[in-house]
Amino acid sequence: MSRESTSGPACVWNNSGCEGTPYCPPRCPRFIDYAGSACVVRLAESADREEIVDMYDRLDVHSRTMGVPPTDRPRIESWIERLLADGWNLVAVADSIVIGHVVVIPADSETPQFLIFVDDEYQNRGIGTELIKQLIAYADEHDHERLTLDVSTGNDRAITVYRNVGFEVVERMRTELEMELPLRDSLTNRLRRPPAARENPELPDREN
């Protein structure tokens, strides 16, 4: 989907009647954030590299955690190159710019780790939560068995988001937690339902 399709009035993003098609992504890519902005989540493309780097370069010190992302642009560029090469990546796009990024790495692992960041100006708008839902749907599509992550023990907001989705703490260290989410059918099927089925529970899940 082109970046241009993310612009325009919010009314074009009313998906309540959409029942999906066999050609749809694992989860509907379109959503409205809490501020009313029309957003798209899609697989990252090579052309997104500079915009992803720009997003990380804009993050302030309080948005960086556990040594990532790096603090200077050349190191960010090298880091993003590795993520694009070794993992699979999703970006959230609004107003034709990348505002969020999640990477699953390594791409061929049954139980990979992931990292997720949202542009400072777009935080607290539900974008991180939607990225995680998209992540889970795509991880199911990629036949991963579970997802794991490390999070700082002081990052209460992120921990709450992960717990709300279903992640559980599997190891507790002095400064960080390891959390894990088994990709059970009950979860992945629910997150992969088309918008109309989310509005109407009586509609069947989309066939995968």
C-alpha positions as CSV (number, residue, x, y, z in Angstrom):
1,M,0.0,0.0,0.0
2,S,1.4,3.4,-0.9
3,R,2.2,6.0,1.7
4,E,-0.2,8.4,0.0
5,S,-3.1,6.2,1.0
6,T,-2.5,7.2,4.7
7,S,-3.6,10.8,4.1
8,G,-7.0,12.3,3.9
9,P,-10.0,12.8,6.2
10,A,-10.6,10.2,8.9
11,C,-14.0,9.3,7.5
12,V,-12.3,7.2,4.7
13,W,-11.0,4.9,7.5
14,N,-14.4,3.6,8.6
15,N,-13.7,-0.1,8.4
16,S,-16.7,-1.3,10.3
17,G,-18.3,-2.9,7.3
18,C,-15.1,-4.6,6.0
19,E,-15.3,-8.4,6.0
20,G,-11.8,-8.9,4.5
21,T,-10.6,-10.8,1.5
22,P,-8.1,-13.6,0.9
23,Y,-5.6,-11.0,-0.2
24,C,-5.7,-8.9,3.0
25,P,-2.6,-8.7,5.3
26,P,-2.8,-10.8,8.5
27,R,-4.6,-7.9,10.2
28,C,-6.3,-5.0,8.6
29,P,-3.6,-2.4,8.2
30,R,-5.8,0.7,8.7
31,F,-6.7,2.2,12.0
32,I,-7.5,5.6,13.6
33,D,-5.3,6.6,16.6
34,Y,-6.7,8.2,19.7
35,A,-6.0,11.7,18.2
36,G,-8.1,10.9,15.2
37,S,-5.3,10.4,12.7
38,A,-5.5,7.9,9.9
39,C,-2.7,5.4,10.1
40,V,-1.4,2.3,8.3
41,V,0.7,-0.5,9.5
42,R,2.6,-2.5,6.9
43,L,5.8,-4.4,6.2
44,A,8.8,-2.1,5.9
45,E,10.3,-1.6,2.5
46,S,13.9,-0.7,1.6
47,A,12.6,2.8,0.7
48,D,11.6,3.3,4.3
49,R,15.1,3.1,5.6
50,E,15.8,6.8,5.9
51,E,12.4,7.6,7.5
52,I,13.0,4.9,10.1
53,V,16.4,6.3,10.8
54,D,14.9,9.8,11.1
55,M,12.3,8.6,13.6
56,Y,15.0,7.0,15.8
57,D,17.2,10.1,15.4
58,R,14.3,12.2,16.8
59,L,13.8,10.2,20.0
60,D,14.8,11.9,23.2
61,V,16.9,10.3,25.9
62,H,13.8,9.3,27.9
63,S,12.5,7.2,25.0
64,R,15.7,5.2,24.8
65,T,16.0,2.0,26.8
66,M,18.5,-0.7,27.6
67,G,21.0,0.8,25.1
68,V,18.7,1.1,22.1
69,P,18.4,2.8,19.8
70,P,22.0,4.1,19.5
71,T,22.4,7.8,20.2
72,D,24.1,9.1,17.1
73,R,22.9,8.9,13.5
74,P,25.8,6.9,12.0
75,R,25.3,4.2,14.6
76,I,21.5,4.3,14.1
77,E,22.0,3.8,10.4
78,S,24.2,0.7,10.9
79,W,21.8,-0.6,13.5
80,I,18.8,-0.3,11.2
81,E,20.7,-1.9,8.4
82,R,21.2,-5.0,10.6
83,L,17.5,-5.0,11.6
84,L,16.3,-4.8,8.1
85,A,18.7,-7.5,7.0
86,D,18.3,-10.0,9.8
87,G,14.6,-9.6,10.9
88,W,11.2,-8.7,9.5
89,N,10.0,-5.3,10.2
90,L,6.7,-3.4,10.4
91,V,6.2,0.3,10.2
92,A,3.3,2.5,11.3
93,V,2.8,5.4,8.9
94,A,0.7,8.6,9.3
95,D,0.8,11.8,7.3
96,S,3.2,10.1,4.9
97,I,5.9,9.6,7.6
98,V,7.0,6.6,9.6
99,I,5.8,7.1,13.2
100,G,6.4,3.6,14.6
101,H,8.6,0.6,14.0
102,V,8.7,-3.0,15.3
103,V,11.2,-5.6,14.3
104,V,11.2,-9.4,14.9
105,I,14.7,-10.9,15.0
106,P,16.0,-13.3,13.9
107,A,13.4,-13.8,11.2
108,D,13.9,-17.6,11.1
109,S,13.6,-18.3,14.8
110,E,10.6,-20.1,16.2
111,T,10.8,-18.0,19.3
112,P,12.2,-14.6,18.2
113,Q,12.6,-11.4,20.2
114,F,11.2,-8.1,19.1
115,L,11.8,-4.4,19.6
116,I,9.2,-1.7,19.3
117,F,9.4,2.1,19.3
118,V,7.0,5.0,18.6
119,D,7.9,8.5,17.6
120,D,7.9,10.8,20.6
121,E,5.2,13.1,19.1
122,Y,2.8,10.2,18.5
123,Q,3.1,8.4,21.9
124,N,0.0,7.8,24.1
125,R,-2.2,7.5,21.1
126,G,-2.7,3.8,20.9
127,I,-0.1,3.3,18.1
128,G,2.2,1.0,20.1
129,T,-0.7,-1.2,21.1
130,E,-1.9,-1.5,17.5
131,L,1.7,-2.3,16.4
132,I,1.8,-5.1,18.9
133,K,-1.5,-6.5,17.6
134,Q,-0.1,-6.3,14.1
135,L,3.1,-7.9,15.3
136,I,1.2,-10.9,16.7
137,A,-0.9,-11.4,13.6
138,Y,2.2,-11.2,11.3
139,A,4.2,-13.5,13.7
140,D,1.4,-16.1,13.3
141,E,1.6,-15.7,9.5
142,H,5.4,-16.3,9.8
143,D,4.8,-19.6,11.8
144,H,6.5,-18.3,15.0
145,E,5.5,-20.3,18.1
146,R,6.0,-17.5,20.6
147,L,7.4,-14.0,21.0
148,T,9.9,-12.8,23.6
149,L,11.1,-9.4,24.7
150,D,13.3,-7.8,27.3
151,V,12.0,-4.7,29.1
152,S,13.4,-2.4,31.7
153,T,11.8,-3.0,35.2
154,G,11.2,0.8,35.4
155,N,9.2,1.0,32.1
156,D,5.8,0.6,33.8
157,R,3.9,1.9,30.8
158,A,5.4,-0.7,28.4
159,I,5.0,-3.5,30.9
160,T,1.3,-2.7,31.3
161,V,0.8,-2.7,27.5
162,Y,2.5,-6.1,27.2
163,R,0.6,-7.6,30.0
164,N,-2.7,-6.4,28.6
165,V,-2.0,-8.2,25.3
166,G,-1.1,-11.4,27.2
167,F,2.7,-11.3,27.7
168,E,3.9,-12.9,31.0
169,V,7.1,-12.5,32.9
170,V,9.3,-15.6,32.5
171,E,12.5,-14.3,34.1
172,R,13.1,-11.4,36.5
173,M,16.5,-9.8,36.7
174,R,17.7,-6.8,38.6
175,T,17.1,-4.2,35.9
176,E,15.0,-6.0,33.3
177,L,12.3,-8.5,32.8
178,E,12.1,-11.2,30.1
179,M,8.5,-11.6,28.9
180,E,6.9,-14.2,26.6
181,L,3.8,-14.6,24.6
182,P,2.8,-18.1,23.3
183,L,1.0,-17.6,19.9
184,R,-2.2,-19.5,20.7
185,D,-4.9,-19.9,18.2
186,S,-7.4,-18.2,20.5
187,L,-5.3,-15.0,20.4
188,T,-4.1,-15.0,16.9
189,N,-7.5,-15.8,15.4
190,R,-9.1,-13.0,17.4
191,L,-6.5,-10.4,16.3
192,R,-6.7,-11.5,12.6
193,R,-10.5,-11.0,12.4
194,P,-11.6,-8.4,9.9
195,P,-13.0,-5.1,11.2
196,A,-16.6,-6.1,10.6
197,A,-16.1,-9.3,12.7
198,R,-14.6,-7.3,15.5
199,E,-17.7,-5.2,15.5
200,N,-20.0,-8.2,15.2
201,P,-18.9,-11.2,17.2
202,E,-21.4,-13.5,15.4
203,L,-19.4,-13.2,12.2
204,P,-16.9,-16.0,11.6
205,D,-13.2,-15.5,11.6
206,R,-11.5,-14.9,8.3
207,E,-10.1,-18.0,6.8
208,N,-6.2,-17.9,7.0
